Amino acid sequence: MPERTVAVASRTGLHARPAKLFVQEAARLGVPVQIRVDGRRPVPATSMLGVLSLGAVQGTMVTLSAEGDGAAEALDALAALLSRDLDE
Amino acid sequence: MSELTGIGVSPGRVAGPVCRMAGPPALPASPVVVRSVGEALEAVAAELDRRAGAASGPAAEILQAQAMMAADPMLREEAERLAAEGLDAAHALDAAFARHRQALAELGGYFAERAADLDDLRNRAVAAALGLPMPGIPAPGRPFVLVAEDLSPADTATLDESVVAIVTEKGGPTSHTAILARARGIPAIVACAGALSLAEEELVSVDGAAGLLRTGLTPAEVASVQAAHREERARLRAGRGPGRTADGHPVPLMLNIGSAADLDFCADSGDSEGVGLFRTEFLFLDRRTEPSLEEQAAAYAEVFARCPKVVVRTLDAGTDKPLPFLGLPGEPNPALGIRGLRVDRVRPAVLDTQLEAIARAAETATADVWVMAPMVTTWQEAAAFAAAARAKGLRRVGVMVEVPAAALMADRLLEHVDFLSVGTNDLGQYAFAADRQHPGLADLLDPRQPALLRLVAECARAGAAAGKPVGVCGEAAGDPTLAPILVGLGVTSLSMSATSVPAVREALAGLTLEECRDLARAALG
């Protein structure tokens, strides 16, 4: 299954505004993407509560995965989003 | 027609139909199903989206994020699974929210703060499932008098212009409700017994100065009260110029602000004479790490560029207002613990960086920059703070008087600092041993209490003897009936929310200094 692993760049972590922007983008892309931190159960990228429950802070490595049509493009787009400081 | 009385906390006479804020719904013992899990969550998300659409800026973002949580696929899946196993919709939603709440609470820090958001969503969803009105500030789409038990800070974030007055059954003069109402210029009554039994849609008038609510108005009476209110606002807004008594004794009227953005709202105050209380907490809230020297200096410079004079208060946080980056352990009695300047005892680098940033921003500013510390108790603390600030090149250094011990030693404090600023809210809390947020102790927290005024008088006397300014920046300064008393006690400047300035300016202009002194003598009782 295609995967991308990136470090969360936002200062406040995957929380508040960054989490909202990420979940909105995942929903917009329409490809079922999962997100996880090492050793924990993956959650749907479209779940605000799931994404918050990762407890990802700035620098936490998170892994995105998806399958099927458009998976690679969706993963690239979401990985790029996570690598930016969304608090700016 | 009948009357209810409470404590008037924000002046103005207005009228309108009552709209009550619903409390959290109780889970029924036997199943009541009006809406399914999915329908209830969709209704909550739709309501929050609608509110987000009507809001702007940070409030809109917060509401959008909450709508996304209500529409969360994991939450819905879990609640639907519980419902399929036999729970009714309300209990299924309650259980699903509880699970997510716990998961967030266990993460701690910022994530735990979101757990409180879930409580609000849970209450809304359960109410929707049961067919009850959704809790939270109502949005009937027309002007209304908001009646509630009390308001939380979260409730107040969504208040808009359709709220003509606020009436709460609980709360005191220094509660969140009171402070917010004054800041927004919304007439308000707190501790108003019987308010919750007012009928929905009943036409009432509210006198936020006298603390009086009248019921049973006709639509024509409502219209005439509202017309008089608009005229009064326009008349006050037309007032201009520096604060002074009828005989020309100057009393600078300054503003309390929390960031440069607050200055945008200050246009209505009519030539304020600078900022008397610049709260710097905004820079530190929601931060995992301390803001850098450069970031702080830039934020301060933004305010300094827009005002002739600014009194900056250093960070007022601690175990009473926890900030994650300070990493302070919890305390059984936070109001009596490590807060305000006391944080310097355990995290000295924070104040050092902040003073450096203020000094750096002041260097190139045209504004006259004064700096003061919160929660100072002894002259030794005042002297140490003054030395630290002066070492950074800050020339005008003062302290806040919020602790009775500091008020009693005001003369000694003034041997070491250039000015005092009295925070009447905390001074009242500590002098009367009454929690500021306590709903049942409003009478003790009344800023007209003679013991509180005597402490203010002590500070003013010491200031006059030393030839140094003593201002008041607590809520009392913005009350047009109290401001003349404070001036009569010898207070040299008043700092308040921008919306309070016009009424205070007018109140002072109507009295001579001697008349203010007469009022003060009577008030010291």
Interface residues (C-beta under 8 A of the other chain):
Chain A: R11 T12 G13 H15 A16 R17 A19 K20 V23 Q24 V43 P44 T46 S47 M48 L49 G50 L52 S53 G55 V57 Q58
Chain B: E61 Q64 A65 M68 M69 D72 P73 M74 L75 H100 A103 L104 L107 Y110 F111 R114 L118 D286 R287 R288 T289
